[in-house]
Amino acid sequence: MNGIPAVAGQQVTPGVDTVTVDGRPVEPALKWTYLMMNKPVGVLTSVGDDRGRETVTDRLPGGAPRVFPVGRLDLDSRGLVLLTDDGELAGRLMHPRYHVEKEYRVVIAGRPGEDDLRRLSEGMVVRGERFAPAEAQVLDSSTSETRLSMVLREGRKREVRRLWQALGHRVLDLQRVRIDGLELGDLDEGAVRPLLADEVARLKAASNLT
């Protein structure tokens, strides 16, 4: 364990300790199922649709356990979607009280001013609804469009698009790349993979779930 020969009865902390057998890492069995998907544009973040549109669960491999998506990612947005049958963790990740970070790569039309970024950082009221402060950092910009990183700690419906619309900028592309310590990484678009034990442990720590 952690590069040192283990002894009988030694306790292992998932997400902290590394266990290997003959040089190969050993992952503990998980009680629930945790999957991540790189959702393409045009796929619903839902378990079903009465209009027959494709959903994230339609894209799961055959024989996969019955899981549901955690939170929302709009039909015209793409990126990281977490799917699980762990209802307690899902509820905490979605609840604003736990302030779980979600990071997005956003492309907007035009170039935002310093006042736009300040208003986002202070929190905004849009059509009578108050939005919590959001972190926004410009990554690159031209006269026609700007690419930004945004970090939110709420899960309101179409939050990113509504904020930029109120500031006078249309969202051209929206990709979620991180949920707390869980990163999309280089997962191919449309692909699905199970979470590692340490990834699950970080999500539980972020939502005060032990």
Helices and strands as residue ranges (DSSP letters): E 20-21, E 24-25, E 34-39, G 56-59, E 68-69, E 78-84, H 87-94, G 96-98, E 102-109, H 114-122, E 124-126, E 129-131, E 135-141, E 145-152, H 159-166, E 171-179, E 182-183, E 192-194, H 197-206
